[in-house]
Amino acid sequence: MQTKYNIVKQAIKSQILDGTYQPHQKISSESELMKQFGVSRHTVRLAIGDLVNQGWLYREQGAGTFCADRSREDAIGRNQQKI
C-alpha cells in the first residue's frame, strides 16, 4: 500500500507530466490539496517538499508554489547523455 504522501506526490507529478500544470504556473494551495486528498497539511508539505527538492516545483515566499520549467533541465540531460 502506498503512503498518503506518495499518493499526493505522484498525483501532482502526473499533473505536471500531463500538462495540467504548465511551467511557472501556480499549483493548488496546501488547503486545496488537503481537501482534494483528505490528508493533513503535514502530508501535503512533505509531498511538495520532495517535489521541490527533485526540481519539479519551486516556492516563492508570499506567492506560493509553482511548477518548475523542466524543459531546460531535460535538454541538459539529453546533451549530457550524448557526451
N, CA, C and O atoms as a CHARMM CRD file, in Angstrom:
* protein
*
  332
    1    1 MET  N      0.83400  -1.18900   0.00000 PROA 1      0.00000
    2    1 MET  CA     0.00000   0.00000   0.00000 PROA 1      0.00000
    3    1 MET  C      0.88100   1.25600   0.00000 PROA 1      0.00000
    4    1 MET  O      1.84400   1.34500   0.76100 PROA 1      0.00000
    5    2 GLN  N      0.54600   2.21200  -0.85000 PROA 2      0.00000
    6    2 GLN  CA     1.29200   3.46100  -0.93200 PROA 2      0.00000
    7    2 GLN  C      0.96100   4.36900   0.24100 PROA 2      0.00000
    8    2 GLN  O     -0.16200   4.37400   0.74500 PROA 2      0.00000
    9    3 THR  N      1.96400   5.14000   0.66800 PROA 3      0.00000
   10    3 THR  CA     1.71500   6.11700   1.72600 PROA 3      0.00000
   11    3 THR  C      0.88500   7.27400   1.16900 PROA 3      0.00000
   12    3 THR  O      0.87300   7.51800  -0.03800 PROA 3      0.00000
   13    4 LYS  N      0.20100   7.97400   2.05400 PROA 4      0.00000
   14    4 LYS  CA    -0.63200   9.10100   1.62800 PROA 4      0.00000
   15    4 LYS  C      0.22100  10.16100   0.94900 PROA 4      0.00000
   16    4 LYS  O     -0.17600  10.74200  -0.06100 PROA 4      0.00000
   17    5 TYR  N      1.39800  10.40500   1.51600 PROA 5      0.00000
   18    5 TYR  CA     2.24500  11.45100   0.93900 PROA 5      0.00000
   19    5 TYR  C      2.72300  11.06500  -0.45400 PROA 5      0.00000
   20    5 TYR  O      2.85900  11.93400  -1.31500 PROA 5      0.00000
   21    6 ASN  N      2.97900   9.78400  -0.69700 PROA 6      0.00000
   22    6 ASN  CA     3.37700   9.33000  -2.03200 PROA 6      0.00000
   23    6 ASN  C      2.23500   9.45300  -3.03000 PROA 6      0.00000
   24    6 ASN  O      2.46400   9.75500  -4.20100 PROA 6      0.00000
   25    7 ILE  N      1.02000   9.22300  -2.58000 PROA 7      0.00000
   26    7 ILE  CA    -0.15600   9.37300  -3.44700 PROA 7      0.00000
   27    7 ILE  C     -0.28500  10.82800  -3.88700 PROA 7      0.00000
   28    7 ILE  O     -0.50400  11.10400  -5.06600 PROA 7      0.00000
   29    8 VAL  N     -0.15000  11.76100  -2.94000 PROA 8      0.00000
   30    8 VAL  CA    -0.23700  13.19300  -3.24700 PROA 8      0.00000
   31    8 VAL  C      0.90400  13.57400  -4.19100 PROA 8      0.00000
   32    8 VAL  O      0.68500  14.25200  -5.19500 PROA 8      0.00000
   33    9 LYS  N      2.10300  13.14300  -3.86800 PROA 9      0.00000
   34    9 LYS  CA     3.29100  13.45700  -4.66800 PROA 9      0.00000
   35    9 LYS  C      3.13300  12.95700  -6.10900 PROA 9      0.00000
   36    9 LYS  O      3.40100  13.69800  -7.05500 PROA 9      0.00000
   37   10 GLN  N      2.70300  11.71900  -6.27600 PROA 10     0.00000
   38   10 GLN  CA     2.54100  11.15400  -7.61800 PROA 10     0.00000
   39   10 GLN  C      1.42300  11.85700  -8.39700 PROA 10     0.00000
   40   10 GLN  O      1.52400  12.03100  -9.61100 PROA 10     0.00000
   41   11 ALA  N      0.37000  12.25300  -7.70100 PROA 11     0.00000
   42   11 ALA  CA    -0.74200  12.94800  -8.36900 PROA 11     0.00000
   43   11 ALA  C     -0.27800  14.30600  -8.90400 PROA 11     0.00000
   44   11 ALA  O     -0.61000  14.67800 -10.03000 PROA 11     0.00000
   45   12 ILE  N      0.48500  15.04200  -8.09900 PROA 12     0.00000
   46   12 ILE  CA     0.98800  16.34800  -8.54700 PROA 12     0.00000
   47   12 ILE  C      1.95300  16.15200  -9.70900 PROA 12     0.00000
   48   12 ILE  O      1.89200  16.87900 -10.70100 PROA 12     0.00000
   49   13 LYS  N      2.84200  15.17500  -9.58800 PROA 13     0.00000
   50   13 LYS  CA     3.81100  14.89200 -10.65600 PROA 13     0.00000
   51   13 LYS  C      3.08800  14.51100 -11.94500 PROA 13     0.00000
   52   13 LYS  O      3.49500  14.93200 -13.02800 PROA 13     0.00000
   53   14 SER  N      2.02900  13.72400 -11.84300 PROA 14     0.00000
   54   14 SER  CA     1.24400  13.33600 -13.01800 PROA 14     0.00000
   55   14 SER  C      0.61700  14.54600 -13.68300 PROA 14     0.00000
   56   14 SER  O      0.57100  14.63300 -14.91000 PROA 14     0.00000
   57   15 GLN  N      0.12900  15.48700 -12.86700 PROA 15     0.00000
   58   15 GLN  CA    -0.48500  16.69900 -13.41700 PROA 15     0.00000
   59   15 GLN  C      0.54700  17.56200 -14.13400 PROA 15     0.00000
   60   15 GLN  O      0.22200  18.25100 -15.10000 PROA 15     0.00000
   61   16 ILE  N      1.78100  17.52500 -13.66400 PROA 16     0.00000
   62   16 ILE  CA     2.84700  18.25200 -14.35700 PROA 16     0.00000
   63   16 ILE  C      3.14300  17.57100 -15.69000 PROA 16     0.00000
   64   16 ILE  O      3.25900  18.23500 -16.72100 PROA 16     0.00000
   65   17 LEU  N      3.26200  16.25700 -15.66700 PROA 17     0.00000
   66   17 LEU  CA     3.60300  15.49700 -16.87500 PROA 17     0.00000
   67   17 LEU  C      2.50000  15.54100 -17.92500 PROA 17     0.00000
   68   17 LEU  O      2.78500  15.55000 -19.12200 PROA 17     0.00000
   69   18 ASP  N      1.23700  15.56900 -17.48500 PROA 18     0.00000
   70   18 ASP  CA     0.14500  15.57700 -18.47400 PROA 18     0.00000
   71   18 ASP  C     -0.22300  16.99600 -18.93600 PROA 18     0.00000
   72   18 ASP  O     -1.13100  17.17300 -19.74700 PROA 18     0.00000
   73   19 GLY  N      0.48800  17.99700 -18.41600 PROA 19     0.00000
   74   19 GLY  CA     0.26800  19.36700 -18.88300 PROA 19     0.00000
   75   19 GLY  C     -0.79200  20.14700 -18.12800 PROA 19     0.00000
   76   19 GLY  O     -1.09500  21.28400 -18.48800 PROA 19     0.00000
   77   20 THR  N     -1.36700  19.54800 -17.07600 PROA 20     0.00000
   78   20 THR  CA    -2.34300  20.27600 -16.26200 PROA 20     0.00000
   79   20 THR  C     -1.68100  21.52400 -15.68100 PROA 20     0.00000
   80   20 THR  O     -2.27200  22.60400 -15.65800 PROA 20     0.00000
   81   21 TYR  N     -0.45200  21.35500 -15.21500 PROA 21     0.00000
   82   21 TYR  CA     0.33900  22.48400 -14.72800 PROA 21     0.00000
   83   21 TYR  C      1.42100  22.79100 -15.74600 PROA 21     0.00000
   84   21 TYR  O      2.22400  21.92500 -16.09300 PROA 21     0.00000
   85   22 GLN  N      1.43800  24.02100 -16.22100 PROA 22     0.00000
   86   22 GLN  CA     2.44800  24.49000 -17.16700 PROA 22     0.00000
   87   22 GLN  C      3.61500  25.09300 -16.38400 PROA 22     0.00000
   88   22 GLN  O      3.44100  25.48100 -15.22900 PROA 22     0.00000
   89   23 PRO  N      4.80100  25.18000 -16.99400 PROA 23     0.00000
   90   23 PRO  CA     5.94000  25.80300 -16.31000 PROA 23     0.00000
   91   23 PRO  C      5.57600  27.19200 -15.77900 PROA 23     0.00000
   92   23 PRO  O      4.96700  28.00000 -16.48000 PROA 23     0.00000
   93   24 HSD  N      5.95500  27.44700 -14.54500 PROA 24     0.00000
   94   24 HSD  CA     5.75900  28.71000 -13.83200 PROA 24     0.00000
   95   24 HSD  C      4.30400  28.97000 -13.44000 PROA 24     0.00000
   96   24 HSD  O      3.97800  30.06300 -12.97800 PROA 24     0.00000
   97   25 GLN  N      3.43000  27.98500 -13.61800 PROA 25     0.00000
   98   25 GLN  CA     2.03900  28.10800 -13.19000 PROA 25     0.00000
   99   25 GLN  C      1.93600  27.73200 -11.71700 PROA 25     0.00000
  100   25 GLN  O      2.55800  26.77000 -11.26500 PROA 25     0.00000
  101   26 LYS  N      1.15100  28.49600 -10.97800 PROA 26     0.00000
  102   26 LYS  CA     0.94300  28.22200  -9.55800 PROA 26     0.00000
  103   26 LYS  C      0.11000  26.95400  -9.40400 PROA 26     0.00000
  104   26 LYS  O     -0.89900  26.77900 -10.08700 PROA 26     0.00000
  105   27 ILE  N      0.54100  26.07000  -8.50000 PROA 27     0.00000
  106   27 ILE  CA    -0.24100  24.85300  -8.24600 PROA 27     0.00000
  107   27 ILE  C     -1.29400  25.15000  -7.18200 PROA 27     0.00000
  108   27 ILE  O     -1.30700  26.23300  -6.59500 PROA 27     0.00000
  109   28 SER  N     -2.16400  24.19500  -6.94300 PROA 28     0.00000
  110   28 SER  CA    -3.20200  24.34300  -5.92500 PROA 28     0.00000
  111   28 SER  C     -2.57600  24.64100  -4.56700 PROA 28     0.00000
  112   28 SER  O     -1.45600  24.21700  -4.28100 PROA 28     0.00000
  113   29 SER  N     -3.30900  25.37200  -3.73600 PROA 29     0.00000
  114   29 SER  CA    -2.81200  25.70700  -2.40300 PROA 29     0.00000
  115   29 SER  C     -2.76500  24.45300  -1.52700 PROA 29     0.00000
  116   29 SER  O     -3.38000  23.43200  -1.83600 PROA 29     0.00000
  117   30 GLU  N     -2.01700  24.56100  -0.42400 PROA 30     0.00000
  118   30 GLU  CA    -1.95800  23.44200   0.51800 PROA 30     0.00000
  119   30 GLU  C     -3.35900  23.08200   1.00700 PROA 30     0.00000
  120   30 GLU  O     -3.69800  21.90400   1.12100 PROA 30     0.00000
  121   31 SER  N     -4.16400  24.09300   1.29200 PROA 31     0.00000
  122   31 SER  CA    -5.53400  23.85300   1.78100 PROA 31     0.00000
  123   31 SER  C     -6.36500  23.10100   0.74500 PROA 31     0.00000
  124   31 SER  O     -7.09900  22.17200   1.08200 PROA 31     0.00000
  125   32 GLU  N     -6.24400  23.51000  -0.52100 PROA 32     0.00000
  126   32 GLU  CA    -6.99600  22.82800  -1.59000 PROA 32     0.00000
  127   32 GLU  C     -6.53200  21.38600  -1.73500 PROA 32     0.00000
  128   32 GLU  O     -7.35100  20.48400  -1.91000 PROA 32     0.00000
  129   33 LEU  N     -5.22200  21.16500  -1.66500 PROA 33     0.00000
  130   33 LEU  CA    -4.69200  19.80100  -1.78200 PROA 33     0.00000
  131   33 LEU  C     -5.12000  18.94600  -0.58900 PROA 33     0.00000
  132   33 LEU  O     -5.39700  17.75700  -0.74600 PROA 33     0.00000
  133   34 MET  N     -5.17400  19.54800   0.60400 PROA 34     0.00000
  134   34 MET  CA    -5.64100  18.82300   1.78800 PROA 34     0.00000
  135   34 MET  C     -7.06800  18.32600   1.58200 PROA 34     0.00000
  136   34 MET  O     -7.38100  17.17300   1.87900 PROA 34     0.00000
  137   35 LYS  N     -7.93300  19.20400   1.07200 PROA 35     0.00000
  138   35 LYS  CA    -9.33100  18.82700   0.82700 PROA 35     0.00000
  139   35 LYS  C     -9.43000  17.78600  -0.27400 PROA 35     0.00000
  140   35 LYS  O    -10.17300  16.81200  -0.15200 PROA 35     0.00000
  141   36 GLN  N     -8.67300  17.99500  -1.36000 PROA 36     0.00000
  142   36 GLN  CA    -8.73400  17.09900  -2.51600 PROA 36     0.00000
  143   36 GLN  C     -8.35200  15.66800  -2.14300 PROA 36     0.00000
  144   36 GLN  O     -8.98400  14.71600  -2.60000 PROA 36     0.00000
  145   37 PHE  N     -7.31400  15.51600  -1.31000 PROA 37     0.00000
  146   37 PHE  CA    -6.81400  14.17600  -0.98500 PROA 37     0.00000
  147   37 PHE  C     -7.23100  13.68500   0.39500 PROA 37     0.00000
  148   37 PHE  O     -6.96600  12.53700   0.75000 PROA 37     0.00000
  149   38 GLY  N     -7.87700  14.54000   1.17100 PROA 38     0.00000
  150   38 GLY  CA    -8.31200  14.14400   2.51000 PROA 38     0.00000
  151   38 GLY  C     -7.14300  13.81900   3.42400 PROA 38     0.00000
  152   38 GLY  O     -7.18000  12.84400   4.17400 PROA 38     0.00000
  153   39 VAL  N     -6.09500  14.65100   3.35500 PROA 39     0.00000
  154   39 VAL  CA    -4.89400  14.42100   4.16200 PROA 39     0.00000
  155   39 VAL  C     -4.57100  15.67600   4.97500 PROA 39     0.00000
  156   39 VAL  O     -5.18500  16.72500   4.78500 PROA 39     0.00000
  157   40 SER  N     -3.61100  15.55500   5.87000 PROA 40     0.00000
  158   40 SER  CA    -3.20700  16.68200   6.71500 PROA 40     0.00000
  159   40 SER  C     -2.27500  17.63200   5.96600 PROA 40     0.00000
  160   40 SER  O     -1.72600  17.28900   4.91900 PROA 40     0.00000
  161   41 ARG  N     -2.11100  18.82000   6.51700 PROA 41     0.00000
  162   41 ARG  CA    -1.18800  19.80600   5.94400 PROA 41     0.00000
  163   41 ARG  C      0.23600  19.24600   5.94300 PROA 41     0.00000
  164   41 ARG  O      0.99600  19.46600   5.00000 PROA 41     0.00000
  165   42 HSD  N      0.58600  18.52700   6.99900 PROA 42     0.00000
  166   42 HSD  CA     1.92500  17.92900   7.09600 PROA 42     0.00000
  167   42 HSD  C      2.18700  17.00000   5.90800 PROA 42     0.00000
  168   42 HSD  O      3.26500  17.03600   5.31400 PROA 42     0.00000
  169   43 THR  N      1.21200  16.17900   5.56800 PROA 43     0.00000
  170   43 THR  CA     1.34200  15.24800   4.44500 PROA 43     0.00000
  171   43 THR  C      1.54200  15.99900   3.13400 PROA 43     0.00000
  172   43 THR  O      2.39100  15.62500   2.32600 PROA 43     0.00000
  173   44 VAL  N      0.75900  17.06000   2.92200 PROA 44     0.00000
  174   44 VAL  CA     0.87700  17.87500   1.71300 PROA 44     0.00000
  175   44 VAL  C      2.25400  18.53300   1.65900 PROA 44     0.00000
  176   44 VAL  O      2.89200  18.56200   0.60600 PROA 44     0.00000
  177   45 ARG  N      2.70900  19.06000   2.79400 PROA 45     0.00000
  178   45 ARG  CA     4.02200  19.72300   2.83300 PROA 45     0.00000
  179   45 ARG  C      5.15600  18.75500   2.53600 PROA 45     0.00000
  180   45 ARG  O      6.11900  19.11800   1.86000 PROA 45     0.00000
  181   46 LEU  N      5.05300  17.52800   3.03500 PROA 46     0.00000
  182   46 LEU  CA     6.07400  16.51100   2.73800 PROA 46     0.00000
  183   46 LEU  C      6.14100  16.23700   1.23300 PROA 46     0.00000
  184   46 LEU  O      7.22300  16.18800   0.64800 PROA 46     0.00000
  185   47 ALA  N      4.98400  16.06300   0.62500 PROA 47     0.00000
  186   47 ALA  CA     4.91700  15.76700  -0.80900 PROA 47     0.00000
  187   47 ALA  C      5.48300  16.92700  -1.62800 PROA 47     0.00000
  188   47 ALA  O      6.29100  16.72000  -2.53300 PROA 47     0.00000
  189   48 ILE  N      5.05600  18.14100  -1.30400 PROA 48     0.00000
  190   48 ILE  CA     5.53400  19.31600  -2.03300 PROA 48     0.00000
  191   48 ILE  C      7.03500  19.50100  -1.81000 PROA 48     0.00000
  192   48 ILE  O      7.77200  19.81000  -2.74700 PROA 48     0.00000
  193   49 GLY  N      7.48200  19.31300  -0.57500 PROA 49     0.00000
  194   49 GLY  CA     8.90500  19.45500  -0.26400 PROA 49     0.00000
  195   49 GLY  C      9.76500  18.50900  -1.08100 PROA 49     0.00000
  196   49 GLY  O     10.81900  18.89900  -1.58200 PROA 49     0.00000
  197   50 ASP  N      9.32200  17.27600  -1.21700 PROA 50     0.00000
  198   50 ASP  CA    10.04600  16.29400  -2.03700 PROA 50     0.00000
  199   50 ASP  C     10.11400  16.74600  -3.49300 PROA 50     0.00000
  200   50 ASP  O     11.16700  16.66500  -4.12400 PROA 50     0.00000
  201   51 LEU  N      8.99100  17.22300  -4.02200 PROA 51     0.00000
  202   51 LEU  CA     8.94800  17.66100  -5.42200 PROA 51     0.00000
  203   51 LEU  C      9.80200  18.90900  -5.64500 PROA 51     0.00000
  204   51 LEU  O     10.37200  19.08300  -6.72200 PROA 51     0.00000
  205   52 VAL  N      9.89500  19.77100  -4.64300 PROA 52     0.00000
  206   52 VAL  CA    10.78200  20.93900  -4.73100 PROA 52     0.00000
  207   52 VAL  C     12.22800  20.45200  -4.78200 PROA 52     0.00000
  208   52 VAL  O     13.01000  20.90300  -5.61900 PROA 52     0.00000
  209   53 ASN  N     12.58100  19.53000  -3.88500 PROA 53     0.00000
  210   53 ASN  CA    13.95600  19.00500  -3.83600 PROA 53     0.00000
  211   53 ASN  C     14.34600  18.28500  -5.12000 PROA 53     0.00000
  212   53 ASN  O     15.51800  18.28000  -5.49900 PROA 53     0.00000
  213   54 GLN  N     13.37700  17.68100  -5.78600 PROA 54     0.00000
  214   54 GLN  CA    13.64200  16.95300  -7.03000 PROA 54     0.00000
  215   54 GLN  C     13.56600  17.84600  -8.26200 PROA 54     0.00000
  216   54 GLN  O     13.80500  17.37900  -9.37600 PROA 54     0.00000
  217   55 GLY  N     13.23700  19.12400  -8.07900 PROA 55     0.00000
  218   55 GLY  CA    13.21700  20.06200  -9.19300 PROA 55     0.00000
  219   55 GLY  C     11.92300  20.10900  -9.98600 PROA 55     0.00000
  220   55 GLY  O     11.88500  20.70200 -11.06400 PROA 55     0.00000
  221   56 TRP  N     10.85700  19.49600  -9.47400 PROA 56     0.00000
  222   56 TRP  CA     9.55400  19.52200 -10.16500 PROA 56     0.00000
  223   56 TRP  C      8.78600  20.79500  -9.84700 PROA 56     0.00000
  224   56 TRP  O      8.01300  21.28000 -10.67400 PROA 56     0.00000
  225   57 LEU  N      8.99700  21.34000  -8.64800 PROA 57     0.00000
  226   57 LEU  CA     8.30000  22.54300  -8.19300 PROA 57     0.00000
  227   57 LEU  C      9.30800  23.51900  -7.60900 PROA 57     0.00000
  228   57 LEU  O     10.43800  23.14800  -7.29000 PROA 57     0.00000
  229   58 TYR  N      8.88500  24.76900  -7.47400 PROA 58     0.00000
  230   58 TYR  CA     9.68400  25.74100  -6.73000 PROA 58     0.00000
  231   58 TYR  C      8.74100  26.63500  -5.94000 PROA 58     0.00000
  232   58 TYR  O      7.58300  26.82700  -6.30900 PROA 58     0.00000
  233   59 ARG  N      9.26300  27.17700  -4.84600 PROA 59     0.00000
  234   59 ARG  CA     8.46300  28.03300  -3.97200 PROA 59     0.00000
  235   59 ARG  C      8.93300  29.47200  -4.07700 PROA 59     0.00000
  236   59 ARG  O     10.12300  29.74400  -4.24200 PROA 59     0.00000
  237   60 GLU  N      7.97400  30.39300  -3.98000 PROA 60     0.00000
  238   60 GLU  CA     8.28300  31.81700  -3.88000 PROA 60     0.00000
  239   60 GLU  C      7.58300  32.31900  -2.62600 PROA 60     0.00000
  240   60 GLU  O      6.35900  32.25100  -2.51200 PROA 60     0.00000
  241   61 GLN  N      8.38100  32.82700  -1.68300 PROA 61     0.00000
  242   61 GLN  CA     7.82900  33.26300  -0.41400 PROA 61     0.00000
  243   61 GLN  C      6.75000  34.31800  -0.63300 PROA 61     0.00000
  244   61 GLN  O      6.95400  35.30500  -1.34000 PROA 61     0.00000
  245   62 GLY  N      5.61000  34.08900  -0.01400 PROA 62     0.00000
  246   62 GLY  CA     4.49900  35.02700  -0.10300 PROA 62     0.00000
  247   62 GLY  C      3.66600  34.89300  -1.36400 PROA 62     0.00000
  248   62 GLY  O      2.62500  35.53700  -1.49700 PROA 62     0.00000
  249   63 ALA  N      4.12300  34.05300  -2.30000 PROA 63     0.00000
  250   63 ALA  CA     3.39400  33.91000  -3.56400 PROA 63     0.00000
  251   63 ALA  C      2.81200  32.51100  -3.74700 PROA 63     0.00000
  252   63 ALA  O      1.72300  32.36700  -4.30200 PROA 63     0.00000
  253   64 GLY  N      3.51500  31.48700  -3.29300 PROA 64     0.00000
  254   64 GLY  CA     3.01000  30.12500  -3.43200 PROA 64     0.00000
  255   64 GLY  C      4.03000  29.17400  -4.02200 PROA 64     0.00000
  256   64 GLY  O      5.22900  29.45200  -4.04600 PROA 64     0.00000
  257   65 THR  N      3.53000  28.04700  -4.49600 PROA 65     0.00000
  258   65 THR  CA     4.35800  27.00000  -5.08500 PROA 65     0.00000
  259   65 THR  C      4.01300  26.89400  -6.56300 PROA 65     0.00000
  260   65 THR  O      2.84100  26.91300  -6.94100 PROA 65     0.00000
  261   66 PHE  N      5.03700  26.78300  -7.39000 PROA 66     0.00000
  262   66 PHE  CA     4.87500  26.83100  -8.83600 PROA 66     0.00000
  263   66 PHE  C      5.53200  25.62300  -9.50700 PROA 66     0.00000
  264   66 PHE  O      6.46000  25.01600  -8.97300 PROA 66     0.00000
  265   67 CYS  N      5.02400  25.30300 -10.67900 PROA 67     0.00000
  266   67 CYS  CA     5.58600  24.23700 -11.49900 PROA 67     0.00000
  267   67 CYS  C      6.91200  24.73700 -12.09100 PROA 67     0.00000
  268   67 CYS  O      6.97300  25.82300 -12.66700 PROA 67     0.00000
  269   68 ALA  N      7.94700  23.94800 -11.94400 PROA 68     0.00000
  270   68 ALA  CA     9.25200  24.32600 -12.48600 PROA 68     0.00000
  271   68 ALA  C      9.27200  24.11900 -13.99700 PROA 68     0.00000
  272   68 ALA  O      8.51600  23.31300 -14.53900 PROA 68     0.00000
  273   69 ASP  N     10.14600  24.85600 -14.66200 PROA 69     0.00000
  274   69 ASP  CA    10.34000  24.68700 -16.10700 PROA 69     0.00000
  275   69 ASP  C     11.38900  23.60900 -16.30400 PROA 69     0.00000
  276   69 ASP  O     12.58700  23.86300 -16.18400 PROA 69     0.00000
  277   70 ARG  N     10.93000  22.40700 -16.60800 PROA 70     0.00000
  278   70 ARG  CA    11.84100  21.26900 -16.73500 PROA 70     0.00000
  279   70 ARG  C     12.36900  21.09700 -18.16000 PROA 70     0.00000
  280   70 ARG  O     13.20500  20.22600 -18.39900 PROA 70     0.00000
  281   71 SER  N     11.90700  21.89700 -19.09500 PROA 71     0.00000
  282   71 SER  CA    12.34200  21.73300 -20.48700 PROA 71     0.00000
  283   71 SER  C     13.84400  21.98700 -20.60400 PROA 71     0.00000
  284   71 SER  O     14.52900  21.29200 -21.35400 PROA 71     0.00000
  285   72 ARG  N     14.36100  22.96500 -19.87900 PROA 72     0.00000
  286   72 ARG  CA    15.79000  23.26800 -19.92400 PROA 72     0.00000
  287   72 ARG  C     16.57800  22.12100 -19.28400 PROA 72     0.00000
  288   72 ARG  O     17.60200  21.69300 -19.81700 PROA 72     0.00000
  289   73 GLU  N     16.09200  21.62500 -18.13400 PROA 73     0.00000
  290   73 GLU  CA    16.75000  20.50600 -17.46700 PROA 73     0.00000
  291   73 GLU  C     16.76000  19.26900 -18.34400 PROA 73     0.00000
  292   73 GLU  O     17.76900  18.56700 -18.42800 PROA 73     0.00000
  293   74 ASP  N     15.63600  19.00000 -19.00100 PROA 74     0.00000
  294   74 ASP  CA    15.54700  17.84300 -19.88400 PROA 74     0.00000
  295   74 ASP  C     16.54400  17.96700 -21.03200 PROA 74     0.00000
  296   74 ASP  O     17.18300  16.98400 -21.40700 PROA 74     0.00000
  297   75 ALA  N     16.67900  19.16300 -21.59000 PROA 75     0.00000
  298   75 ALA  CA    17.61800  19.38600 -22.69100 PROA 75     0.00000
  299   75 ALA  C     19.05000  19.18500 -22.21700 PROA 75     0.00000
  300   75 ALA  O     19.86100  18.60000 -22.93500 PROA 75     0.00000
  301   76 ILE  N     19.37200  19.65900 -21.02500 PROA 76     0.00000
  302   76 ILE  CA    20.71800  19.47600 -20.47100 PROA 76     0.00000
  303   76 ILE  C     20.98200  17.98500 -20.27500 PROA 76     0.00000
  304   76 ILE  O     22.05500  17.48600 -20.61400 PROA 76     0.00000
  305   77 GLY  N     19.98600  17.27600 -19.72000 PROA 77     0.00000
  306   77 GLY  CA    20.13100  15.83800 -19.50300 PROA 77     0.00000
  307   77 GLY  C     20.36600  15.08600 -20.80600 PROA 77     0.00000
  308   77 GLY  O     21.19300  14.17600 -20.85500 PROA 77     0.00000
  309   78 ARG  N     19.64600  15.45900 -21.86500 PROA 78     0.00000
  310   78 ARG  CA    19.82700  14.79100 -23.16200 PROA 78     0.00000
  311   78 ARG  C     21.22000  15.06900 -23.71900 PROA 78     0.00000
  312   78 ARG  O     21.86000  14.17400 -24.27100 PROA 78     0.00000
  313   79 ASN  N     21.69100  16.31500 -23.57200 PROA 79     0.00000
  314   79 ASN  CA    23.00900  16.66200 -24.07900 PROA 79     0.00000
  315   79 ASN  C     24.11000  15.93600 -23.32000 PROA 79     0.00000
  316   79 ASN  O     25.11000  15.54100 -23.91900 PROA 79     0.00000
  317   80 GLN  N     23.94600  15.75200 -22.02000 PROA 80     0.00000
  318   80 GLN  CA    24.94300  15.05000 -21.23300 PROA 80     0.00000
  319   80 GLN  C     24.98900  13.57100 -21.61500 PROA 80     0.00000
  320   80 GLN  O     26.05200  12.95300 -21.57200 PROA 80     0.00000
  321   81 GLN  N     23.84700  13.00500 -21.98600 PROA 81     0.00000
  322   81 GLN  CA    23.81200  11.59400 -22.35800 PROA 81     0.00000
  323   81 GLN  C     24.55000  11.37500 -23.67800 PROA 81     0.00000
  324   81 GLN  O     25.07800  10.28800 -23.91200 PROA 81     0.00000
  325   82 LYS  N     24.59500  12.38600 -24.54000 PROA 82     0.00000
  326   82 LYS  CA    25.26500  12.26000 -25.83500 PROA 82     0.00000
  327   82 LYS  C     26.77700  12.28600 -25.69600 PROA 82     0.00000
  328   82 LYS  O     27.48700  11.76100 -26.55400 PROA 82     0.00000
  329   83 ILE  N     27.27800  12.89000 -24.62900 PROA 83     0.00000
  330   83 ILE  CA    28.73000  13.06700 -24.45700 PROA 83     0.00000
  331   83 ILE  C     29.41200  11.75100 -24.17800 PROA 83     0.00000
  332   83 ILE  O     30.63100  11.71200 -24.00800 PROA 83     0.00000
